[in-house]
Amino acid sequence: QVQLVESGGGLVQPGGSLRLSCAFSGSIFSNYFMGWGRQAPGKQRELVATITSGGTTNYTDSVKARFTICRDNAKNTVYLQMDSLKPEDTAVYYCNARLYRNLVYDYWGQGTQVTVSS
């Protein structure tokens, strides 16, 4: 069973930076597309960054040029570097693992709170 454990959230001032980490276990990490989603109060969860097993990345427009996703296949870990943070980035951030077979299998971590406030 895939398990995802996030860490690195916290309180940061506008313009600051945070780095989130997600430790993956329970399966073969390199088989999975990885991503980060977030959910703000009263809003639906949205995927903000994804990375394929080969390292191709994709970002939602609101975080392009500010967030960077990367993965370390040797450590079974995916990271999200968040720079130039804005108050609207405040949300619970969730790690996502996706496996494409005949069906799509999605796994989510428990989430870590990111609060951007002065």
N, C-alpha and C positions, 0 to 999 in steps of 0.2 A: 504494500500500500504506500503510495506516494505521501510523503510528509514535507511540508514547507514551513520553515520557521524564520520569520522576519525579525530584524533588529535595526536599530539606528535612528528611530524616530525621536521626536522631541519638540521643544519650543525654540524657535529661531526668529530673529528680527527680519523685517523686510529687507531684501537685498542680500541676505545671508545664504549659507550653503548647508546642506546635510547630505550624508551618504547612507543609503539604506542597503542592507545586505539580506540575502535570503539563502538559507542553507537547505539543500534538497537531499532527500534520502528515500530509500525504498524502491528504487528502480534505476534504470540506466539513464543518467542525466543527459547524455549527448543525444538521446532519441527525442528529446522534448524541445518544443518551442517554449521559450520563457518570456514572461512579461510582468509588468507592474500595472495594477489598476488602482483606482482610488474612488472613494465614496465620501462626499460631503453630506452634512445633515440635510435631509429632505430631498436629496438628489439620487439619481441612479448611479450604480457603479459604472465607471468607464475605464477602458484600457488606455493608458497614456503612453506606454512604451513596450515594444516587443523586440525579441531577438531570436533569430533562427539558430539551429545547431551549428550552422556554418558562420554565424556572426553578422548576418544581415539584420539591420535595425530599422525600426519604423516608429514614428512618434505622432501623437495627435498634435494638431496645429498649436494648441495653447501652450505646449511645453517645448516645442522645437527651438533649438539653439540655447536652451537653458538646462535641459535634462539630458543625461547620457546614460544609456543602459549598456552593460557589458557582462560577460560571463567568463568564468574560469572553469573549464571542463575538468581540470585536474582536481579542483577543490569542490566540485559540485555546488557552486555558488554563483548567484547572479546578483549584480549590484545596480543601484540607481543613484547616480550622482546628480544632485539637484542644486543648481546655482541660480543666483538672481531670484530668489524665492519671493513670491508675492502673497498677500493675504488670501487671495482666491485659491492658492494652492493648499490651503488648510483642508485636511481630509484624513480619513483612515486609509492608509496605503496597504494594498494586498499584493502579495506575490502570486503569480499564476504560472502553472505548468500545463502545457497542452500537448497531447499526443494525437497524431493523425494516423488512424488505421482505417478500417471500414467505417468506423464512427469516429467522432471527435470526443476525446476524453479531457475534461477540464478539472484541474485541482487548484484549490486556493488555500493560502495560509490564513492565520488567525487575524492578521492585520497589525499595523503599528501606527500610532497617532502622530501626525505631523501638524504642528500649529505654527502659523506664521503671523506674528503679532508684535507690535512695539509696546 
